[in-house]
Every structure is written in structure tokens, then in C-alpha cells.
């Protein structure tokens, strides 16, 4: 009995569709910056979403944002949160990084 066409570790004949292949440019990502107060004891935070970065790149970007804004922040899943109303600073910095962010919300 021959093994014929068994290819367990070869390249698959049809590539898997991956969203990151289609959205490779920073300018094509749907980046949103908004001000939020929900669930933070009434404290205002700036939330950045839609960056689609891996954990290491997101931490590096968060560190840059925190230094430029002079405030604290955290990474929660795919969201970057900065303390206070930092929308103008974040929008300018993300544009300098090559993204086209949009302000969302009020």
C-alpha cells in the first residue's frame, strides 16, 4: 500500500485567508480615537482602537503615546487606553506614524 499524495507538512494548495494580508498598510486600517468614561469611576480616558498590532508593537506604541502625552495608560486586548482627554495629541502622533485616525464619538 503506497502512501500516495499524503502531504502533512507541505505548503497547502490553497492559502488561508488572513485579514492582515489584505490590510497591510497603516493608512488602510480603520483607526478610531474616542473619549470614554464608562466603567472608570467617572474618569475620562482616551481609547484608541483598530490598530491591529501584535502585542510587542502595541506596547511600543503605547509607551510612545504615554511619553508624549505625559500620562499613564494601559493595553486592554486590542485597545489602547490613555488617562485623560488626549485626543488631539494622539491624533497628531498617529498621523506622524503613518496612520489615518479618525475621531469618533462626541
Phi and psi in radians as a Rosetta constraint file:
Dihedral C 1 N 2 CA 2 C 2 CIRCULARHARMONIC -1.503 0.35
Dihedral N 2 CA 2 C 2 N 3 CIRCULARHARMONIC 2.710 0.35
Dihedral C 2 N 3 CA 3 C 3 CIRCULARHARMONIC -1.451 0.35
Dihedral N 3 CA 3 C 3 N 4 CIRCULARHARMONIC -0.244 0.35
Dihedral C 3 N 4 CA 4 C 4 CIRCULARHARMONIC 1.032 0.35
Dihedral N 4 CA 4 C 4 N 5 CIRCULARHARMONIC -2.099 0.35
Dihedral C 4 N 5 CA 5 C 5 CIRCULARHARMONIC -1.861 0.35
Dihedral N 5 CA 5 C 5 N 6 CIRCULARHARMONIC 0.645 0.35
Dihedral C 5 N 6 CA 6 C 6 CIRCULARHARMONIC -1.311 0.35
Dihedral N 6 CA 6 C 6 N 7 CIRCULARHARMONIC 2.073 0.35
Dihedral C 6 N 7 CA 7 C 7 CIRCULARHARMONIC -2.310 0.35
Dihedral N 7 CA 7 C 7 N 8 CIRCULARHARMONIC 1.367 0.35
Dihedral C 7 N 8 CA 8 C 8 CIRCULARHARMONIC -1.243 0.35
Dihedral N 8 CA 8 C 8 N 9 CIRCULARHARMONIC -0.709 0.35
Dihedral C 8 N 9 CA 9 C 9 CIRCULARHARMONIC -1.910 0.35
Dihedral N 9 CA 9 C 9 N 10 CIRCULARHARMONIC 0.113 0.35
Dihedral C 9 N 10 CA 10 C 10 CIRCULARHARMONIC -1.375 0.35
Dihedral N 10 CA 10 C 10 N 11 CIRCULARHARMONIC 2.926 0.35
Dihedral C 10 N 11 CA 11 C 11 CIRCULARHARMONIC -1.118 0.35
Dihedral N 11 CA 11 C 11 N 12 CIRCULARHARMONIC 2.378 0.35
Dihedral C 11 N 12 CA 12 C 12 CIRCULARHARMONIC -1.184 0.35
Dihedral N 12 CA 12 C 12 N 13 CIRCULARHARMONIC 2.607 0.35
Dihedral C 12 N 13 CA 13 C 13 CIRCULARHARMONIC -1.248 0.35
Dihedral N 13 CA 13 C 13 N 14 CIRCULARHARMONIC -0.529 0.35
Dihedral C 13 N 14 CA 14 C 14 CIRCULARHARMONIC -2.009 0.35
Dihedral N 14 CA 14 C 14 N 15 CIRCULARHARMONIC 2.140 0.35
Dihedral C 14 N 15 CA 15 C 15 CIRCULARHARMONIC -1.221 0.35
Dihedral N 15 CA 15 C 15 N 16 CIRCULARHARMONIC 2.550 0.35
Dihedral C 15 N 16 CA 16 C 16 CIRCULARHARMONIC -1.285 0.35
Dihedral N 16 CA 16 C 16 N 17 CIRCULARHARMONIC 2.442 0.35
Dihedral C 16 N 17 CA 17 C 17 CIRCULARHARMONIC -1.379 0.35
Dihedral N 17 CA 17 C 17 N 18 CIRCULARHARMONIC 2.265 0.35
Dihedral C 17 N 18 CA 18 C 18 CIRCULARHARMONIC -2.256 0.35
Dihedral N 18 CA 18 C 18 N 19 CIRCULARHARMONIC 2.247 0.35
Dihedral C 18 N 19 CA 19 C 19 CIRCULARHARMONIC -1.084 0.35
Dihedral N 19 CA 19 C 19 N 20 CIRCULARHARMONIC -0.547 0.35
Dihedral C 19 N 20 CA 20 C 20 CIRCULARHARMONIC -1.197 0.35
Dihedral N 20 CA 20 C 20 N 21 CIRCULARHARMONIC -0.391 0.35
Dihedral C 20 N 21 CA 21 C 21 CIRCULARHARMONIC -1.193 0.35
Dihedral N 21 CA 21 C 21 N 22 CIRCULARHARMONIC -0.636 0.35
Dihedral C 21 N 22 CA 22 C 22 CIRCULARHARMONIC -1.418 0.35
Dihedral N 22 CA 22 C 22 N 23 CIRCULARHARMONIC -0.577 0.35
Dihedral C 22 N 23 CA 23 C 23 CIRCULARHARMONIC -1.929 0.35
Dihedral N 23 CA 23 C 23 N 24 CIRCULARHARMONIC 1.393 0.35
Dihedral C 23 N 24 CA 24 C 24 CIRCULARHARMONIC -1.717 0.35
Dihedral N 24 CA 24 C 24 N 25 CIRCULARHARMONIC -0.439 0.35
Dihedral C 24 N 25 CA 25 C 25 CIRCULARHARMONIC -1.502 0.35
Dihedral N 25 CA 25 C 25 N 26 CIRCULARHARMONIC 2.487 0.35
Dihedral C 25 N 26 CA 26 C 26 CIRCULARHARMONIC -1.113 0.35
Dihedral N 26 CA 26 C 26 N 27 CIRCULARHARMONIC -0.583 0.35
Dihedral C 26 N 27 CA 27 C 27 CIRCULARHARMONIC -1.241 0.35
Dihedral N 27 CA 27 C 27 N 28 CIRCULARHARMONIC -0.309 0.35
Dihedral C 27 N 28 CA 28 C 28 CIRCULARHARMONIC -1.640 0.35
Dihedral N 28 CA 28 C 28 N 29 CIRCULARHARMONIC -0.055 0.35
Dihedral C 28 N 29 CA 29 C 29 CIRCULARHARMONIC -1.420 0.35
Dihedral N 29 CA 29 C 29 N 30 CIRCULARHARMONIC 2.602 0.35
Dihedral C 29 N 30 CA 30 C 30 CIRCULARHARMONIC -1.599 0.35
Dihedral N 30 CA 30 C 30 N 31 CIRCULARHARMONIC 1.349 0.35
Dihedral C 30 N 31 CA 31 C 31 CIRCULARHARMONIC -1.573 0.35
Dihedral N 31 CA 31 C 31 N 32 CIRCULARHARMONIC 2.244 0.35
Dihedral C 31 N 32 CA 32 C 32 CIRCULARHARMONIC -2.160 0.35
Dihedral N 32 CA 32 C 32 N 33 CIRCULARHARMONIC 2.436 0.35
Dihedral C 32 N 33 CA 33 C 33 CIRCULARHARMONIC -2.156 0.35
Dihedral N 33 CA 33 C 33 N 34 CIRCULARHARMONIC 2.188 0.35
Dihedral C 33 N 34 CA 34 C 34 CIRCULARHARMONIC -2.505 0.35
Dihedral N 34 CA 34 C 34 N 35 CIRCULARHARMONIC 2.772 0.35
Dihedral C 34 N 35 CA 35 C 35 CIRCULARHARMONIC -1.701 0.35
Dihedral N 35 CA 35 C 35 N 36 CIRCULARHARMONIC 2.383 0.35
Dihedral C 35 N 36 CA 36 C 36 CIRCULARHARMONIC -2.442 0.35
Dihedral N 36 CA 36 C 36 N 37 CIRCULARHARMONIC 2.666 0.35
Dihedral C 36 N 37 CA 37 C 37 CIRCULARHARMONIC -2.281 0.35
Dihedral N 37 CA 37 C 37 N 38 CIRCULARHARMONIC -0.160 0.35
Dihedral C 37 N 38 CA 38 C 38 CIRCULARHARMONIC -1.167 0.35
Dihedral N 38 CA 38 C 38 N 39 CIRCULARHARMONIC 2.262 0.35
Dihedral C 38 N 39 CA 39 C 39 CIRCULARHARMONIC 1.340 0.35
Dihedral N 39 CA 39 C 39 N 40 CIRCULARHARMONIC 0.182 0.35
Dihedral C 39 N 40 CA 40 C 40 CIRCULARHARMONIC -2.052 0.35
Dihedral N 40 CA 40 C 40 N 41 CIRCULARHARMONIC 0.489 0.35
Dihedral C 40 N 41 CA 41 C 41 CIRCULARHARMONIC 1.038 0.35
Dihedral N 41 CA 41 C 41 N 42 CIRCULARHARMONIC 0.589 0.35
Dihedral C 41 N 42 CA 42 C 42 CIRCULARHARMONIC 1.433 0.35
Dihedral N 42 CA 42 C 42 N 43 CIRCULARHARMONIC 0.026 0.35
Dihedral C 42 N 43 CA 43 C 43 CIRCULARHARMONIC -1.409 0.35
Dihedral N 43 CA 43 C 43 N 44 CIRCULARHARMONIC 2.463 0.35
Dihedral C 43 N 44 CA 44 C 44 CIRCULARHARMONIC -1.464 0.35
Dihedral N 44 CA 44 C 44 N 45 CIRCULARHARMONIC 2.339 0.35
Dihedral C 44 N 45 CA 45 C 45 CIRCULARHARMONIC -2.274 0.35
Dihedral N 45 CA 45 C 45 N 46 CIRCULARHARMONIC 2.682 0.35
Dihedral C 45 N 46 CA 46 C 46 CIRCULARHARMONIC -1.783 0.35
Dihedral N 46 CA 46 C 46 N 47 CIRCULARHARMONIC 2.190 0.35
Dihedral C 46 N 47 CA 47 C 47 CIRCULARHARMONIC -1.948 0.35
Dihedral N 47 CA 47 C 47 N 48 CIRCULARHARMONIC 2.242 0.35
Dihedral C 47 N 48 CA 48 C 48 CIRCULARHARMONIC -1.960 0.35
Dihedral N 48 CA 48 C 48 N 49 CIRCULARHARMONIC 2.160 0.35
Dihedral C 48 N 49 CA 49 C 49 CIRCULARHARMONIC -2.267 0.35
Dihedral N 49 CA 49 C 49 N 50 CIRCULARHARMONIC 2.804 0.35
Dihedral C 49 N 50 CA 50 C 50 CIRCULARHARMONIC 1.520 0.35
Dihedral N 50 CA 50 C 50 N 51 CIRCULARHARMONIC 0.243 0.35
Dihedral C 50 N 51 CA 51 C 51 CIRCULARHARMONIC -1.307 0.35
Dihedral N 51 CA 51 C 51 N 52 CIRCULARHARMONIC -0.530 0.35
Dihedral C 51 N 52 CA 52 C 52 CIRCULARHARMONIC 0.951 0.35
Dihedral N 52 CA 52 C 52 N 53 CIRCULARHARMONIC 0.920 0.35
Dihedral C 52 N 53 CA 53 C 53 CIRCULARHARMONIC -1.882 0.35
Dihedral N 53 CA 53 C 53 N 54 CIRCULARHARMONIC 2.726 0.35
Dihedral C 53 N 54 CA 54 C 54 CIRCULARHARMONIC -1.337 0.35
Dihedral N 54 CA 54 C 54 N 55 CIRCULARHARMONIC 3.024 0.35
Dihedral C 54 N 55 CA 55 C 55 CIRCULARHARMONIC -1.087 0.35
Dihedral N 55 CA 55 C 55 N 56 CIRCULARHARMONIC -0.717 0.35
Dihedral C 55 N 56 CA 56 C 56 CIRCULARHARMONIC -1.181 0.35
Dihedral N 56 CA 56 C 56 N 57 CIRCULARHARMONIC -0.796 0.35
Dihedral C 56 N 57 CA 57 C 57 CIRCULARHARMONIC -1.156 0.35
Dihedral N 57 CA 57 C 57 N 58 CIRCULARHARMONIC -0.643 0.35
Dihedral C 57 N 58 CA 58 C 58 CIRCULARHARMONIC -1.148 0.35
Dihedral N 58 CA 58 C 58 N 59 CIRCULARHARMONIC -0.700 0.35
Dihedral C 58 N 59 CA 59 C 59 CIRCULARHARMONIC -1.141 0.35
Dihedral N 59 CA 59 C 59 N 60 CIRCULARHARMONIC -0.674 0.35
Dihedral C 59 N 60 CA 60 C 60 CIRCULARHARMONIC -1.140 0.35
Dihedral N 60 CA 60 C 60 N 61 CIRCULARHARMONIC -0.780 0.35
Dihedral C 60 N 61 CA 61 C 61 CIRCULARHARMONIC -1.129 0.35
Dihedral N 61 CA 61 C 61 N 62 CIRCULARHARMONIC -0.699 0.35
Dihedral C 61 N 62 CA 62 C 62 CIRCULARHARMONIC -1.092 0.35
Dihedral N 62 CA 62 C 62 N 63 CIRCULARHARMONIC -0.701 0.35
Dihedral C 62 N 63 CA 63 C 63 CIRCULARHARMONIC -1.097 0.35
Dihedral N 63 CA 63 C 63 N 64 CIRCULARHARMONIC -0.717 0.35
Dihedral C 63 N 64 CA 64 C 64 CIRCULARHARMONIC -1.131 0.35
Dihedral N 64 CA 64 C 64 N 65 CIRCULARHARMONIC -0.790 0.35
Dihedral C 64 N 65 CA 65 C 65 CIRCULARHARMONIC -1.083 0.35
Dihedral N 65 CA 65 C 65 N 66 CIRCULARHARMONIC -0.754 0.35
Dihedral C 65 N 66 CA 66 C 66 CIRCULARHARMONIC -1.117 0.35
Dihedral N 66 CA 66 C 66 N 67 CIRCULARHARMONIC -0.674 0.35
Dihedral C 66 N 67 CA 67 C 67 CIRCULARHARMONIC -1.198 0.35
Dihedral N 67 CA 67 C 67 N 68 CIRCULARHARMONIC -0.746 0.35
Dihedral C 67 N 68 CA 68 C 68 CIRCULARHARMONIC -1.203 0.35
Dihedral N 68 CA 68 C 68 N 69 CIRCULARHARMONIC -0.643 0.35
Dihedral C 68 N 69 CA 69 C 69 CIRCULARHARMONIC -1.467 0.35
Dihedral N 69 CA 69 C 69 N 70 CIRCULARHARMONIC -0.333 0.35
Dihedral C 69 N 70 CA 70 C 70 CIRCULARHARMONIC 1.182 0.35
Dihedral N 70 CA 70 C 70 N 71 CIRCULARHARMONIC 0.692 0.35
Dihedral C 70 N 71 CA 71 C 71 CIRCULARHARMONIC -2.530 0.35
Dihedral N 71 CA 71 C 71 N 72 CIRCULARHARMONIC 3.049 0.35
Dihedral C 71 N 72 CA 72 C 72 CIRCULARHARMONIC -1.537 0.35
Dihedral N 72 CA 72 C 72 N 73 CIRCULARHARMONIC 2.921 0.35
Dihedral C 72 N 73 CA 73 C 73 CIRCULARHARMONIC -2.958 0.35
Dihedral N 73 CA 73 C 73 N 74 CIRCULARHARMONIC 3.006 0.35
Dihedral C 73 N 74 CA 74 C 74 CIRCULARHARMONIC -2.598 0.35
Dihedral N 74 CA 74 C 74 N 75 CIRCULARHARMONIC 2.865 0.35
Dihedral C 74 N 75 CA 75 C 75 CIRCULARHARMONIC -1.957 0.35
Dihedral N 75 CA 75 C 75 N 76 CIRCULARHARMONIC 2.054 0.35
Dihedral C 75 N 76 CA 76 C 76 CIRCULARHARMONIC -2.129 0.35
Dihedral N 76 CA 76 C 76 N 77 CIRCULARHARMONIC 1.706 0.35
Dihedral C 76 N 77 CA 77 C 77 CIRCULARHARMONIC 1.165 0.35
Dihedral N 77 CA 77 C 77 N 78 CIRCULARHARMONIC -2.096 0.35
Dihedral C 77 N 78 CA 78 C 78 CIRCULARHARMONIC -1.661 0.35
Dihedral N 78 CA 78 C 78 N 79 CIRCULARHARMONIC 0.047 0.35
Dihedral C 78 N 79 CA 79 C 79 CIRCULARHARMONIC -1.799 0.35
Dihedral N 79 CA 79 C 79 N 80 CIRCULARHARMONIC 2.476 0.35
Dihedral C 79 N 80 CA 80 C 80 CIRCULARHARMONIC -1.823 0.35
Dihedral N 80 CA 80 C 80 N 81 CIRCULARHARMONIC 2.265 0.35
Dihedral C 80 N 81 CA 81 C 81 CIRCULARHARMONIC -2.093 0.35
Dihedral N 81 CA 81 C 81 N 82 CIRCULARHARMONIC 2.279 0.35
Dihedral C 81 N 82 CA 82 C 82 CIRCULARHARMONIC -2.079 0.35
Dihedral N 82 CA 82 C 82 N 83 CIRCULARHARMONIC 2.496 0.35
Dihedral C 82 N 83 CA 83 C 83 CIRCULARHARMONIC -1.285 0.35
Dihedral N 83 CA 83 C 83 N 84 CIRCULARHARMONIC 2.388 0.35
Dihedral C 83 N 84 CA 84 C 84 CIRCULARHARMONIC 1.531 0.35
Dihedral N 84 CA 84 C 84 N 85 CIRCULARHARMONIC 3.133 0.35
Dihedral C 84 N 85 CA 85 C 85 CIRCULARHARMONIC -1.579 0.35
Dihedral N 85 CA 85 C 85 N 86 CIRCULARHARMONIC 1.666 0.35
Dihedral C 85 N 86 CA 86 C 86 CIRCULARHARMONIC -2.037 0.35
Dihedral N 86 CA 86 C 86 N 87 CIRCULARHARMONIC 0.440 0.35
Dihedral C 86 N 87 CA 87 C 87 CIRCULARHARMONIC -1.047 0.35
Dihedral N 87 CA 87 C 87 N 88 CIRCULARHARMONIC -0.865 0.35
Dihedral C 87 N 88 CA 88 C 88 CIRCULARHARMONIC -1.065 0.35
Dihedral N 88 CA 88 C 88 N 89 CIRCULARHARMONIC -0.759 0.35
Dihedral C 88 N 89 CA 89 C 89 CIRCULARHARMONIC -1.145 0.35
Dihedral N 89 CA 89 C 89 N 90 CIRCULARHARMONIC -0.746 0.35
Dihedral C 89 N 90 CA 90 C 90 CIRCULARHARMONIC -1.172 0.35
Dihedral N 90 CA 90 C 90 N 91 CIRCULARHARMONIC -0.749 0.35
Dihedral C 90 N 91 CA 91 C 91 CIRCULARHARMONIC -1.040 0.35
Dihedral N 91 CA 91 C 91 N 92 CIRCULARHARMONIC -0.776 0.35
Dihedral C 91 N 92 CA 92 C 92 CIRCULARHARMONIC -1.124 0.35
Dihedral N 92 CA 92 C 92 N 93 CIRCULARHARMONIC -0.783 0.35
Dihedral C 92 N 93 CA 93 C 93 CIRCULARHARMONIC -1.154 0.35
Dihedral N 93 CA 93 C 93 N 94 CIRCULARHARMONIC -0.721 0.35
Dihedral C 93 N 94 CA 94 C 94 CIRCULARHARMONIC -1.163 0.35
Dihedral N 94 CA 94 C 94 N 95 CIRCULARHARMONIC -0.614 0.35
Dihedral C 94 N 95 CA 95 C 95 CIRCULARHARMONIC -1.124 0.35
Dihedral N 95 CA 95 C 95 N 96 CIRCULARHARMONIC -0.689 0.35
Dihedral C 95 N 96 CA 96 C 96 CIRCULARHARMONIC -1.133 0.35
Dihedral N 96 CA 96 C 96 N 97 CIRCULARHARMONIC -0.516 0.35
Dihedral C 96 N 97 CA 97 C 97 CIRCULARHARMONIC -1.392 0.35
Dihedral N 97 CA 97 C 97 N 98 CIRCULARHARMONIC -0.183 0.35
Dihedral C 97 N 98 CA 98 C 98 CIRCULARHARMONIC 1.894 0.35
Dihedral N 98 CA 98 C 98 N 99 CIRCULARHARMONIC 0.001 0.35
Dihedral C 98 N 99 CA 99 C 99 CIRCULARHARMONIC -1.508 0.35
Dihedral N 99 CA 99 C 99 N 100 CIRCULARHARMONIC 2.852 0.35
Dihedral C 99 N 100 CA 100 C 100 CIRCULARHARMONIC -2.076 0.35
Dihedral N 100 CA 100 C 100 N 101 CIRCULARHARMONIC 1.355 0.35
Dihedral C 100 N 101 CA 101 C 101 CIRCULARHARMONIC -1.336 0.35
Dihedral N 101 CA 101 C 101 N 102 CIRCULARHARMONIC 2.718 0.35
Dihedral C 101 N 102 CA 102 C 102 CIRCULARHARMONIC -2.203 0.35
Dihedral N 102 CA 102 C 102 N 103 CIRCULARHARMONIC 2.502 0.35
Dihedral C 102 N 103 CA 103 C 103 CIRCULARHARMONIC -1.384 0.35
Dihedral N 103 CA 103 C 103 N 104 CIRCULARHARMONIC 2.298 0.35
Dihedral C 103 N 104 CA 104 C 104 CIRCULARHARMONIC -2.176 0.35
Dihedral N 104 CA 104 C 104 N 105 CIRCULARHARMONIC 2.775 0.35
Dihedral C 104 N 105 CA 105 C 105 CIRCULARHARMONIC 1.462 0.35
Dihedral N 105 CA 105 C 105 N 106 CIRCULARHARMONIC -2.887 0.35
